[in-house]
Amino acid sequence: MANISIFVVEDDPIYGSVLAHYLSLNPDFQVKRFETGQAFLAAAKEQPDIITLDYNLPDENGDELLEKIKVRCPKAKVFIISGQDDVQVAINLMKNGVEDYLVKDANTNERLWLGIQKISGNIQLQKQLQLLQKEVAKKYSFESNMIGKSAALKYVFALMEKATTTNINVLVSGETGTGKELVAKSIHFNSARKNQPFVAVNVSAIPSELIESELFGHEKGAFTGAASRRIGRFEEAQGGTIFLDEIAEMDVNLQAKLLRVLQEKEFTRVGGNELVKVDVRIIAATHKNLAEEVSRKKFREDLYYRLLGLPIHLPPLRERGNDVVVIAMHLIEQFCIENDMPVKTLSTAAKKKLLMHAFPGNVRQLKALVELAAIMSDSDEIQDHHLQEMQVGTGALGLPVTGENLTLRQYTIKLVQHYLNTNNFDVMEVARKLDIGKSTIYRMINNNELVMYSN
């Protein structure tokens, strides 16, 4: 249980000491005593949970000090302790947000104790909530969520940072397994909506005849089996974020209703007439090229531009260079810790083998691969032969012959990387075989376009 911080502000040293000692009898209370208003204000940055305040301090006016407390310690609960039994003053102070007004007498300590006990439960809950929020924010920080240092990933981080500062809709695109939902969660839990719900919906996993009810809810009797009103996912996400995964799979007819929600911030439940107002941020994701879906009349153009907002494209693993190895080592460590196994490392040969694979399933495929390898390895090092079912070769490298739309620069990088991988990372040999200057290769390495493993 988190401790509750209490500041006792009392100019009478004897009374203050007795009061502080009395409150300290509770081991969950951390008590500090101050004899002047100035001394208290100097320590106010510690943000106490509770303040017991002598209303008639010699160096600070009571009303003025209360205003300063509101500014410096806005969450603190204040108990006024005064030698004057003034009902009108007490009423005014209570209206001004004071928790209680206590007159100094033989029962003051007991009444104060009961008052603090009454609110301590709520304070503890607030502290636990703040702790959980910090843990969630840490869990969904960009760097802990998405591992890597490639230029491509840094660009994604920059776009995610921009997304957290506004309510603009976000469209996340990328191949299966690149981490689109992780991006959505990271944006949500680092935005102003982080304390509100995050609701994820996989559009492709819900039958078309049920998707409208799933998103917008339904009224009792709306259809066979609708025995009661059901709240939809949009209402569940009120004030927060709704993540619509595989948005390209949404039926065209339903796209019109989604467009209305985006435009009007309202909808009606299935079988109902009541307008439901909603305030949600939409983050959509797809592994398809949504612009091409629009050109094929599979997706509404007006909805596309409403969803587009801030587009974030997640690069496939094969375009992230040495991130493959970095992610693999992180996944292995995580897997070993979760399964009470000694943490294993990757041999140089295993790293080279990973770098030569295209990973069509991206991080999801890599995770399955290295977890199996960790089990298969009987030592503290994973060898290349532990990485099973990897078809390594020219086709697996994802070179342009597979039909990828690459620029000449991207093709060159892939080609040079392939030659480095297959020539033991010998720059001189690769330069000779490709008939290019070795300085060109070193420049590409310095720009993090190529990955080197020479030992």
C-alpha positions in Angstrom: 0.0 0.0 0.0 1.3 3.5 -0.9 2.1 5.8 1.9 0.0 9.0 2.4 2.0 12.2 2.8 0.7 14.6 5.4 2.0 18.1 6.1 1.2 19.6 9.5 1.4 23.4 9.4 1.2 24.7 13.0 3.0 27.6 14.6 2.6 26.2 18.2 5.6 23.8 18.5 4.1 21.8 21.3 0.6 21.4 19.7 2.2 20.7 16.3 4.5 18.1 17.7 1.6 16.3 19.5 -0.5 16.4 16.4 2.3 15.1 14.1 3.1 12.3 16.6 -0.5 11.3 16.8 -0.9 11.0 13.0 2.5 9.2 12.8 1.0 6.3 14.8 -0.5 5.1 11.5 2.5 3.4 9.6 0.9 4.4 6.3 1.1 8.1 7.1 4.3 10.0 6.4 4.1 13.2 8.5 6.2 16.3 8.2 5.8 19.4 10.5 6.2 23.1 9.6 5.9 26.0 12.0 5.6 28.8 9.4 3.7 29.3 6.2 7.0 30.1 4.4 8.6 26.9 5.5 5.6 24.9 4.3 5.6 26.7 0.9 9.3 26.0 0.4 8.5 22.3 0.7 5.2 22.4 -1.2 6.9 21.0 -4.4 6.8 17.6 -2.6 3.1 17.5 -3.3 1.6 16.3 0.0 -1.7 14.4 -0.1 -3.1 16.0 3.0 -2.4 19.4 4.7 -3.5 20.3 8.2 -3.3 24.1 8.3 -3.4 26.5 11.2 -5.6 29.2 9.9 -3.9 32.0 11.9 -0.2 31.7 11.2 1.9 34.7 12.1 3.7 35.0 8.7 0.8 34.2 6.3 -2.8 35.2 5.9 -5.0 32.2 6.0 -7.1 33.0 2.9 -4.0 34.0 0.9 -2.2 30.8 1.9 -5.1 28.7 0.8 -5.0 30.3 -2.6 -1.3 29.5 -2.9 -2.0 25.9 -1.9 -4.6 25.6 -4.7 -1.9 26.6 -7.2 1.0 24.7 -5.8 -0.7 21.6 -4.4 -4.0 21.4 -6.4 -4.7 17.7 -5.4 -4.0 18.1 -1.7 -6.9 17.7 0.8 -6.9 20.6 3.3 -8.1 20.4 7.0 -8.2 23.8 8.7 -7.4 23.8 12.4 -8.3 27.1 14.1 -8.6 28.4 17.6 -11.7 30.4 16.6 -15.1 28.9 16.5 -16.5 31.0 13.7 -19.4 29.3 11.8 -19.5 31.7 8.9 -15.7 31.4 8.4 -16.1 27.6 8.4 -18.9 27.7 5.9 -16.9 30.0 3.6 -13.9 27.8 3.8 -15.8 24.6 3.1 -17.3 26.3 0.0 -13.8 27.2 -1.0 -12.8 23.5 -1.2 -11.5 22.9 2.3 -12.1 19.3 3.5 -13.1 20.2 7.1 -12.9 23.0 9.6 -11.8 21.9 13.1 -11.7 24.0 16.2 -8.9 23.3 18.6 -10.2 21.4 21.6 -9.7 18.1 23.4 -11.3 16.1 20.5 -9.5 17.7 17.6 -7.0 15.0 17.1 -9.6 12.3 17.1 -11.9 14.1 14.7 -9.0 14.9 12.4 -8.0 11.2 12.5 -11.5 10.1 11.5 -11.6 12.7 8.7 -8.3 11.5 7.3 -9.3 7.9 7.5 -12.5 8.7 5.6 -10.6 10.0 2.6 -7.5 7.9 2.8 -9.1 5.1 0.8 -9.8 7.4 -2.2 -6.3 8.8 -1.9 -4.9 5.2 -2.0 -7.0 4.4 -5.1 -5.8 7.6 -6.8 -2.2 6.6 -6.1 -2.7 3.1 -7.4 -4.3 4.5 -10.5 -1.4 6.9 -11.1 1.0 4.0 -10.7 -0.9 1.9 -13.2 -1.0 4.8 -15.6 2.8 5.2 -15.3 3.3 1.5 -15.9 1.0 1.6 -18.9 2.8 4.6 -20.3 6.1 2.9 -19.8 4.8 -0.3 -21.4 3.6 1.5 -24.4 6.5 3.9 -24.8 7.7 4.0 -28.4 11.1 2.5 -27.7 9.9 -0.3 -25.5 7.1 -1.2 -27.8 9.0 -1.2 -31.1 12.7 -2.2 -30.9 15.3 -1.0 -33.4 17.5 1.9 -34.5 17.0 1.9 -38.2 16.4 5.2 -40.0 13.0 3.8 -41.2 11.9 3.1 -37.6 13.1 6.5 -36.4 10.9 8.1 -39.0 7.9 6.1 -37.7 8.7 7.3 -34.2 8.7 10.9 -35.4 5.3 10.5 -36.9 3.9 8.8 -33.8 5.2 11.7 -31.7 3.3 14.1 -33.9 0.2 11.9 -33.6 0.2 12.1 -29.7 0.0 15.9 -29.6 -3.3 16.2 -31.6 -6.6 14.4 -32.1 -6.0 13.9 -35.8 -7.2 10.5 -37.2 -4.3 8.1 -38.0 -4.1 5.5 -40.8 -1.5 2.9 -40.1 -0.4 0.7 -43.1 2.0 -2.1 -43.3 2.4 -5.8 -44.0 1.0 -8.4 -41.6 3.1 -8.8 -38.5 4.7 -5.3 -38.6 3.0 -4.2 -35.3 0.1 -1.9 -36.4 -1.9 -2.4 -33.2 1.3 -1.7 -31.1 1.6 1.6 -32.9 -2.1 2.4 -32.2 -1.7 1.6 -28.5 1.5 3.6 -28.2 -0.2 6.7 -29.7 -3.3 6.3 -27.5 -1.4 5.7 -24.2 0.9 8.7 -24.9 -1.8 11.1 -25.9 -4.2 13.3 -23.9 -6.8 10.4 -24.2 -4.6 7.9 -22.3 -6.9 7.8 -19.3 -9.9 6.9 -21.5 -10.7 3.6 -23.1 -8.7 2.0 -26.0 -11.0 -0.3 -27.9 -9.7 -2.5 -30.7 -11.9 -4.0 -33.4 -10.7 -6.4 -36.1 -13.1 -5.7 -38.9 -12.1 -8.8 -40.9 -12.8 -11.1 -37.9 -16.5 -10.1 -37.6 -19.2 -11.4 -40.0 -20.5 -8.7 -42.3 -24.1 -9.1 -41.0 -22.9 -8.5 -37.4 -20.3 -5.7 -37.9 -22.8 -2.8 -37.7 -24.3 -4.0 -34.4 -20.7 -4.7 -33.1 -19.6 -1.1 -33.9 -22.8 0.9 -33.1 -24.8 -1.4 -30.9 -28.5 -2.3 -31.2 -31.8 -1.7 -29.5 -34.0 -4.5 -27.9 -35.9 -6.3 -30.6 -33.8 -4.9 -33.5 -33.4 -8.4 -34.9 -34.0 -12.0 -33.9 -32.0 -12.7 -30.7 -31.7 -9.0 -29.7 -33.2 -9.6 -26.3 -31.9 -6.3 -24.8 -30.1 -3.1 -25.8 -26.4 -3.6 -26.5 -23.8 -0.8 -26.4 -21.5 -0.9 -29.4 -17.7 -0.5 -29.5 -17.9 3.2 -30.4 -19.8 3.9 -27.2 -17.4 1.8 -25.3 -14.6 4.0 -26.6 -16.3 7.3 -25.6 -13.6 9.9 -24.8 -10.9 7.5 -25.9 -9.6 5.8 -29.1 -11.1 3.1 -31.3 -8.7 1.1 -33.4 -10.2 -0.3 -36.6 -7.9 -3.0 -37.8 -8.1 -4.3 -41.4 -10.4 -1.4 -42.3 -10.2 -2.3 -46.0 -12.4 -5.3 -45.3 -15.3 -3.2 -44.2 -18.5 -3.6 -46.3 -19.0 -0.6 -48.6 -22.6 -0.1 -47.3 -21.3 0.2 -43.7 -18.6 2.6 -44.8 -21.3 5.2 -45.3 -22.4 5.0 -41.7 -18.8 5.2 -40.5 -18.3 8.3 -42.6 -21.3 9.9 -40.9 -19.7 9.2 -37.5 -16.5 10.9 -38.6 -18.4 13.9 -40.0 -21.2 14.4 -37.5 -19.8 12.7 -34.3 -23.1 10.9 -33.9 -24.9 7.7 -35.0 -28.0 5.6 -34.2 -28.0 2.1 -32.9 -29.3 -0.7 -35.1 -33.1 -0.7 -34.8 -33.2 2.7 -33.0 -33.9 6.3 -33.7 -32.1 8.0 -30.9 -29.0 9.9 -31.9 -25.9 8.9 -29.9 -23.3 11.6 -29.6 -19.7 10.3 -29.5 -16.2 11.7 -29.0 -13.7 9.2 -30.1 -10.4 9.3 -32.0 -10.1 6.8 -34.8 -6.9 5.0 -35.7 -7.4 2.7 -38.7 -5.0 0.1 -40.0 -4.7 -2.0 -43.1 -2.2 -4.3 -44.8 -3.6 -3.3 -48.2 -2.9 -0.2 -50.3 -6.1 1.7 -49.5 -5.6 4.2 -52.3 -5.6 1.3 -54.7 -8.8 -0.1 -53.1 -10.4 3.3 -53.7 -9.4 3.2 -57.4 -10.9 -0.3 -57.6 -14.2 1.0 -56.1 -13.7 -1.3 -53.1 -13.4 1.6 -50.7 -15.1 5.0 -50.5 -12.9 7.9 -51.5 -14.5 10.3 -49.1 -14.0 7.9 -46.2 -10.5 7.3 -47.3 -9.6 11.0 -47.0 -11.4 11.2 -43.6 -9.4 8.3 -42.2 -6.1 9.3 -43.8 -5.4 12.1 -41.4 -1.8 11.3 -40.5 -0.6 8.3 -42.5 2.0 6.1 -40.8 3.6 3.3 -42.9 5.4 0.6 -41.1 8.4 -0.8 -43.0 8.7 -4.5 -43.4 11.4 -6.2 -41.4 13.5 -6.9 -44.5 13.9 -3.1 -45.0 15.0 -2.4 -41.4 18.6 -3.8 -41.7 20.2 -4.7 -38.4 16.9 -4.2 -36.5 16.2 -7.9 -37.3 19.0 -9.0 -35.0 18.2 -6.4 -32.3 14.6 -7.5 -32.2 15.5 -11.1 -32.3 17.8 -10.7 -29.2 15.1 -8.8 -27.4 12.5 -11.5 -28.1 14.9 -14.3 -27.0 15.6 -12.5 -23.7 11.9 -11.9 -23.1 11.0 -15.5 -23.9 13.8 -17.0 -21.7 12.8 -14.8 -18.7 9.1 -15.6 -19.1 9.9 -19.4 -19.2 12.5 -19.4 -16.4 15.3 -20.3 -18.8 18.9 -18.9 -18.8 19.0 -16.0 -21.3 20.5 -17.2 -24.6 22.5 -15.3 -27.2 22.8 -15.5 -31.0 25.9 -16.8 -32.6 27.5 -14.8 -35.4 26.4 -17.4 -37.9 22.8 -17.2 -36.6 22.8 -13.4 -36.9 24.0 -13.7 -40.5 21.3 -16.2 -41.3 18.6 -13.9 -39.8 19.9 -11.0 -41.9 19.6 -13.1 -45.1 15.9 -13.9 -44.6 13.1 -11.9 -46.0 10.6 -12.5 -43.2 7.3 -12.3 -45.1 5.6 -12.6 -41.7 7.7 -9.8 -40.2 8.1 -9.5 -36.4 5.4 -12.1 -35.8 7.3 -14.7 -37.8 10.6 -13.7 -36.3 9.1 -14.2 -32.8 7.9 -17.7 -33.6 11.3 -18.6 -35.2 13.6 -17.4 -32.3 11.4 -18.8 -29.6 11.6 -22.2 -31.2 15.3 -21.8 -31.6 15.7 -20.9 -27.9 14.0 -24.2 -27.0 16.0 -26.2 -29.5 19.3 -24.9 -28.3 20.9 -26.9 -25.4 23.6 -24.3 -24.7 23.6 -20.6 -23.9 24.1 -19.7 -27.6 21.7 -20.2 -30.5 23.4 -21.5 -33.6 22.3 -21.1 -37.2 21.1 -24.6 -37.5 18.6 -24.0 -34.6 16.8 -21.5 -36.9 14.6 -24.0 -38.6 12.3 -23.7 -41.7 14.1 -20.7 -43.1 14.3 -20.7 -46.8 17.4 -18.6 -47.2 18.5 -17.6 -50.7 18.0 -15.1 -53.4 14.2 -15.4 -53.5 13.9 -15.2 -49.7 15.9 -12.0 -49.7 13.0 -10.2 -51.3 14.9 -8.9 -54.3 13.0 -7.0 -57.1 12.5 -10.2 -59.1 9.7 -11.1 -56.6 7.7 -8.2 -57.9 8.4 -5.6 -55.2 8.1 -1.9 -56.3 11.5 -0.6 -55.4 13.4 2.5 -56.3 16.9 2.1 -57.9 18.4 3.2 -54.6 16.5 0.6 -52.7 17.5 -2.1 -55.2 21.1 -1.1 -54.9 21.0 -1.3 -51.1 19.5 -4.8 -51.3 22.0 -6.0 -53.9 25.0 -4.7 -51.9 23.6 -6.2 -48.7 23.1 -9.5 -50.4 26.7 -9.6 -51.6 28.0 -8.6 -48.2 26.0 -11.4 -46.6 27.2 -14.0 -49.1 30.8 -12.8 -49.1 31.5 -12.9 -45.3 31.1 -9.1 -45.1 34.3 -8.5 -47.0 33.9 -5.0 -48.3 36.9 -5.2 -50.7 35.6 -8.4 -52.3 32.1 -7.0 -52.7 33.5 -3.8 -54.2 35.5 -5.9 -56.7 32.6 -8.2 -57.6 30.1 -5.3 -58.1 32.7 -3.1 -59.7 31.9 -0.2 -57.3 34.2 1.9 -55.1 34.7 0.6 -51.5 34.1 4.2 -50.3 30.5 3.9 -51.7 29.9 0.8 -49.6 31.4 2.4 -46.5 29.2 5.5 -47.0 26.1 3.3 -47.1 27.3 1.6 -43.9 27.8 5.0 -42.2 24.3 6.0 -43.3 22.8 2.8 -41.6 21.7 1.6 -45.0 23.8 -1.6 -44.7 24.4 -4.0 -41.9 27.8 -5.4 -41.1 28.7 -8.5 -39.2 32.4 -9.3 -39.7 33.1 -11.5 -36.7 
